[in-house]
Every structure is written in C-alpha cells, then in structure tokens.
C-alpha cells in the first residue's frame, strides 16, 4: 500500500480552531500529516510568537490529525521538506506563501510535490480564529 504524505507548515502560536481546521483539511489530503513549526527567529512576516518553539511543537504534535511535528530548519525552510519527501504541501488559506513560488522552489530542488491550499473556516459569533486577535482580546480585557 502506498502512503501519501502531506506537509503543513505554520507558526501555530496560541492554538485556535482555525489551526485545527487547517490541519484537518491537510490530513484529508493524504494519509500521514507532517507539520513543520516555524522557528521564532524565522517568523518575519508578522509579530514573533509568544509561545516558545519547543512548546509550540509539543502542542501541535498532540493534535489528532498530526502524525509528526518538528521544528523548522534554522536557515532553509525546504530542508525538512527534502527529508520528508511529501506528496502534498498543504498551505493554510491565509498563509503568505504563494503557490507558484513554492512550486518553483520545489522544481529547482528536484522535488515532485503537489501544492494545495486549504479552505477557510467560517467563525461562529464567539470564535476567535487569529492568534493576533486572541492577544488583542487578552490585552483589552486584562489591562
């Protein structure tokens, strides 16, 4: 039996239902879900994570859809992808990565891998689906 491996990547700072939705959709794209958690030092497109690297990996690894979680490489985000050799890379619906850019980088490295984007989760009235929004709410309510 051929196993289809999927990679999901992200910061996963202060887990929320949007993260779980993304990981469930990613898992549905294959058989095994590997999650690469970004190192704090590599998060440059938004505020750095509040939760330490190792703790974020531990929390992600505890989620049902996840078969394997690991910390990303310090210099090259594609090193873990080369090690895993996935069939699919699942991007979150709002992740800043462009599908075409990822596909070009994969081609340059000789990696044959499909890149797909997960869909959004519709929030109910009382849900917060953004780490930044969770932090803002905490600050507003606890000052």
C-alpha positions as CSV (number, residue, x, y, z in Angstrom):
1,X,0.0,0.0,0.0
2,X,1.3,3.4,-1.0
3,X,1.2,6.1,1.7
4,X,0.5,9.7,0.8
5,X,2.5,12.1,2.9
6,X,1.3,15.7,3.5
7,X,3.3,18.6,4.9
8,X,1.6,21.5,6.7
9,X,3.7,24.5,7.9
10,X,3.0,27.4,10.2
11,X,3.8,29.3,13.3
12,X,1.0,27.8,15.5
13,X,1.3,30.4,18.2
14,X,-1.6,30.2,20.7
15,X,-3.6,27.4,19.0
16,X,-7.1,28.1,18.0
17,X,-9.9,26.5,15.9
18,X,-8.5,27.9,12.7
19,X,-5.3,25.9,13.2
20,X,-7.3,22.7,13.9
21,X,-9.4,23.3,10.7
22,X,-6.2,23.8,8.6
23,X,-4.6,20.6,10.0
24,X,-7.8,18.6,9.5
25,X,-8.0,19.7,5.9
26,X,-4.3,19.0,5.4
27,X,-4.7,15.5,6.8
28,X,-7.6,14.8,4.5
29,X,-5.2,15.4,1.5
30,X,-3.3,12.2,2.3
31,X,-2.5,9.5,4.9
32,X,0.2,10.9,7.1
33,X,0.4,14.5,8.2
34,X,3.8,16.0,9.0
35,X,3.8,19.5,10.5
36,X,6.7,21.9,10.3
37,X,6.5,24.5,13.1
38,X,8.4,27.7,12.2
39,X,11.2,28.7,14.5
40,X,10.6,32.1,16.2
41,X,13.8,33.5,14.6
42,X,12.3,32.8,11.1
43,X,8.9,34.5,11.7
44,X,9.5,37.8,10.0
45,X,6.1,38.4,8.2
46,X,4.3,39.1,11.5
47,X,4.9,39.6,15.2
48,X,7.2,36.9,16.7
49,X,5.5,34.1,18.5
50,X,4.7,34.5,22.2
51,X,5.0,30.7,22.9
52,X,8.5,29.2,22.8
53,X,9.4,27.0,19.8
54,X,9.6,23.6,21.6
55,X,6.2,24.2,23.3
56,X,4.5,25.0,20.0
57,X,5.9,21.8,18.5
58,X,4.6,19.8,21.5
59,X,1.1,21.4,21.3
60,X,0.8,20.7,17.6
61,X,2.1,17.1,18.0
62,X,-0.7,16.5,20.5
63,X,-3.5,17.3,17.9
64,X,-5.4,14.3,16.4
65,X,-4.7,15.0,12.7
66,X,-0.9,15.2,13.3
67,X,1.3,12.2,12.8
68,X,4.6,14.0,13.2
69,X,5.6,17.5,14.2
70,X,9.0,19.1,14.1
71,X,10.7,22.4,14.3
72,X,11.7,24.0,11.0
73,X,15.3,24.4,9.9
74,X,17.1,27.5,11.1
75,X,18.4,28.6,7.7
76,X,16.4,26.8,4.9
77,X,12.7,26.1,5.1
78,X,13.0,23.4,2.4
79,X,15.4,21.1,4.4
80,X,12.6,19.4,6.3
81,X,10.6,19.0,3.1
82,X,13.6,17.4,1.4
83,X,13.8,15.0,4.4
84,X,10.1,14.1,4.4
85,X,9.7,14.0,0.6
86,X,5.9,14.7,0.8
87,X,3.4,14.1,-2.0
88,X,1.5,17.3,-1.0
89,X,2.3,20.6,0.7
90,X,-0.9,22.0,2.2
91,X,-0.9,25.8,2.7
92,X,-3.3,27.5,5.1
93,X,-5.9,29.5,3.3
94,X,-4.4,32.8,4.6
95,X,-0.7,31.9,4.7
96,X,1.5,34.5,3.0
97,X,3.2,31.9,0.7
98,X,2.3,32.0,-3.0
99,X,1.6,28.6,-4.5
100,X,3.6,29.4,-7.7
101,X,6.7,30.5,-5.6
102,X,6.6,27.2,-3.6
103,X,6.2,25.2,-6.8
104,X,9.2,26.9,-8.4
105,X,11.4,26.3,-5.4
106,X,10.4,22.6,-5.3
107,X,11.2,22.3,-9.0
108,X,14.6,23.9,-8.5
109,X,15.4,21.3,-5.8
110,X,14.0,18.4,-7.9
111,X,11.1,17.7,-5.5
112,X,8.0,16.3,-7.2
113,X,5.2,17.6,-4.9
114,X,1.7,19.0,-5.3
115,X,1.0,22.3,-3.6
116,X,-2.6,22.8,-2.4
117,X,-4.3,25.5,-0.3
118,X,-6.7,24.6,2.5
119,X,-10.1,26.5,2.7
120,X,-11.1,29.0,5.3
121,X,-13.1,28.1,8.4
122,X,-16.2,30.3,9.0
123,X,-16.2,31.6,12.5
124,X,-19.2,31.5,14.7
125,X,-20.0,34.6,16.7
126,X,-18.0,33.6,19.7
127,X,-14.9,32.2,18.0
128,X,-11.6,33.9,17.5
129,X,-9.6,32.4,14.6
130,X,-6.5,34.6,14.8
131,X,-3.6,34.5,17.3
132,X,-3.3,38.3,16.9
133,X,-7.0,38.7,17.7
134,X,-6.6,36.5,20.8
135,X,-3.7,38.5,22.0
136,X,-5.6,41.8,21.4
137,X,-8.6,40.5,23.4
138,X,-6.4,39.4,26.3
139,X,-4.7,42.8,26.4
140,X,-8.1,44.6,26.2
141,X,-9.7,42.5,28.9
142,X,-6.8,42.2,31.3
143,X,-5.4,45.7,31.4
